[in-house]
Amino acid sequence: MSEPRVERIRFNGRVAWRKRYGAPERRVRLAALRWLARRLGASALIAPPPQDPEQACRTEREMIARLDGLGVRVPEVLAAEPTELVLSDLGPTLAIRCKNEPDPERRASLIRSGFAALRELHARGGYLSQAFARNMVITPEGVGFIDLEEDPRTTMSLPAAQARDVLLYVQSTARFLADRPERYAELLQTQVATESPGVREEISRVARRLRWLAPLAALGGERGRALAQALRALASVGAVVLWLLLLGEQADDVGVALIDLMF
């Protein structure tokens, strides 16, 4: 993806953010991750291809317009150039709020609000670029979304793009309830149960394919431990997802899912 530079400014007397889109970076790393996701059969994790600055800027404007049309909280485009946008400020990010919240139940409430926002977004047929907690903001009206410079639908189906939202959100929030894993699993189970059968199938597939990574990731640094926590949370809902598939429209695929679980 293009690497933007973001600067907090005053624009017409209000707080705003100037976002300048730069040349794509980490092409080799991105290509390796795309190859690995394909090898694992995890289509929801295939990153969109790199974009030049003008493409990234155009994509963000299109994503903002699309989500705004769905009634979703997104920044207002205050000014635009071919490789630069000035965007309105929506408020503090969910990640910052969780980091600064000492009470675990209040952190759980914040995380629940993010899940609820994804649930509402998906019900309207929407999806995000990268549904990390740092790209969600807490506004007086509810949760909003920022950093929309890539479009996952260029490389995957709508169910996969919506599953990607859930997976990236889990990856970025499970660590905030590392001391309450059962509480986090409960929140995740509620979310998975409300998603469409296609999204549940995508989540289940990724959870199965990546479950072996948790012990290895736990040996890494802070980011590795966060990933391990997320993978454990996903594993905890694996049986629930499979049960929902049995009851849903995807029953014909359950036999394949059971075979996959054996390998």
N, C-alpha and C positions, 0 to 999 in steps of 0.2 A: 504494500500500500504506500501511497504518498505520505511523507513525513511532514505534517503541518507544524508551524510555529504559532503559538497562541499568546496573545498579549492582552492584558486587562487595560482598558482605556475608558475615558469619558467621551461619550458621543451625544451631542445635543443635550447635555446636562444629565445624562443617565449613564449608569455603569454598563459597559458593553465589552465585547471580546473581538479583537482583530485576529483573524485566522489567515495566515499565509501558507499556501500549499507549496511544498518543496518537491524535489526530485525523489523518486522511489529509492528506498534503501533496503538493505538486507535481502536482496533478491535471491541469493544463494540459500539463505536460511528459509525464506518463504517457499522456494521451490522444493526444498527438502521436506518441509512440513506438508506441502500439498501431495508430494509423492507418498509420504507415510500414511496420510489420511486415506488415500486411494487404496493403498496396499491393505489397510485394515478394514476396508469397506465402510468407513465412517464418513459418508458423504456430507454430513452436517458439519464436519470439521475441516472441509476443504476451503481454504481461504480464497477469496476473490483474487484475480490476477492483479499485479501492480498497475498503477495508473500514473500518467504524467500529471503535473500540477493542474493543468486546465481540466483534465478529465475528473480529477478528484474534487475540484471546486464545483464543477457542473453536477457531479453525482450528489454532493451534499445538498445543493439547492433542490435537486429533484426529490431526494429523500425527504427533506423538510416539507416540501410542497405536498408530497404524497401523504405523509403522516398528518400534516395539518388538515388535509382534506378528510381524514378519518376522525377528526376531532381529538387528536392526540396532542399533548403539550410538548411543543418543540420551540426552539428559539425563533424569534422574528429576524428576518434578514433586513438589516437597517441600511446596508450599502453593499454593493457588489462590483467586483472587477473580475477579469478572466481568471486570475489566480489568487484572489483574496476576497474574503467576506468579513463584514462587520455584523456580529450577531448579538442579540439582546441577552442579558444575564437572567437566568431562571432561578438561581439560588445555589445553596451548598449541595455538594454531591452526596449521594447516599453512602459512598465509601467513607467520606470524611465524617459524616454523622455517626456511622457505626464505630469508627476508630475512636471518636471522642466520647462515646457513650459507655460509662462503666457498668450500667445495670444490664444484665443479660436478657431480662424480659423486654426491656425497651429496645435492645438490639434486635431481639426476635421480632418485635413489632415493626421495626424499620425494614427488616428483611422481608417480612410478610407483605408490607406495602409494595415492595418491588415485585414480588411474585404476583400480587393482585394487578399491578399495572401491566405486566406481561400478559396475564390472563385476559384482561380487557382489550389489549392491543391485538392479541391473536384472534379473539372473537370477532374483531372488526376486519380481519383479513390482513393485518399488518405484521411487520417484522422490523428488526433493527439492523444496524451495521455490526456493532459489537456491544452486546448487552452486559458489559461489565458494570459493577457498582459505581465505578468512577465516571461512567457515562450516563448515570441516572441522577436526577436532581430532585430535591425535596422543595416543592413550592406550596404556598398556602392552599392551592386548589388540588394538590396531589402530586404524583410523581411525573416528572418530565424527562425527556431524552435529549442528549447532545452527542456530538462527535459522530456524524452520519455520513462520512466521506467514502464509504464503500457500500456496494449493493450485493449482498450474498445471492440474490436471485439470478445473478449473471452466471452462477456456477452450480446452482442446486434448485430443487423443487421448493414450493412454499412450505410443505411439512418439514423438510430438512432445515430451511431457514428459521422456522419457528422453534424447532428442536435446538438449533444452534443458540438461539436466545436463551433458552433454559439452561443449556450446558455451560455457556459462558457466565451466566449469572451465578450458577452454582460454583463454578471455579473461583469466582471473585468474592463470594460471600460465606462459604462454608467455614472459613477460618474465623469469622467473627463469632461463631458459636462453637468453637473447637472444644470448649468446656461443657457444652450441652449438645453432644452429637445426636441424642435421641430427639431433642427438641427440633433440631434442624431437619432430621429425617422426617419428622411429622409434617413440617412445612413443605418439604419437597414432595412428599406423598400426596398432599392435598393438591399441589400444583399439577402433578402428573395426572391425577385422576380427572382433572378438568380439561386437559388438552384433548385434541382430536385423536382418533385412533392412529392416523398416519404419523402424528408427532410423537405419540407414545412409542410407536414401533421404532422410530429413529432414535429416540433416547435409549430405549432398551438395547438396540444394536450397539451403540457407542459404549454403554455401560459394560456390556459383555466383552467387547473387544479390548477395552482399556483396563479391565479390573486387575490384570497382572502388573500394571505399572505402580499401583499404590505402595507396595513395600519398597520399591526402588526409589520412588519420589520422596518417601519419608526420610531417606538418608541424605537428601540435599539440604540446601539452606532454607530460608524462610519461605521462598516461593515454592520450593519442592514440597515442603510440609503442607503448604496451603493446597497444592495440587493433590497430595495424598488425602487430605481431609475431604476434598471435593469428590474424589473417586470413591472413597468409603461411603459418602452420602449417596452417591448414585447406586452403588452396589446394594445399599440398604433398601432401595425401592425396586430392585430388579424383580423380585417375586411379585410385587404389587403390579408392576407393569405387565408382566406375563399373565397374571390373573385377569387384568382388564382387557388384554388382547383376547383371551379366551371368551370373554363375554361380549366383545365388540365385533365390528365388521371385519376384523382381520383374522378371524378364527382359522381360515385356511392356511395361514402362515405359521400357526403355532407349532406345527410339527417341525418345521424348519428351525424355529427358535429353540425348541427343545434339543434338537440335534446339535445346534451351535453351542448350547450351554455345556455339552459334554466334551468339547474340545478347547 
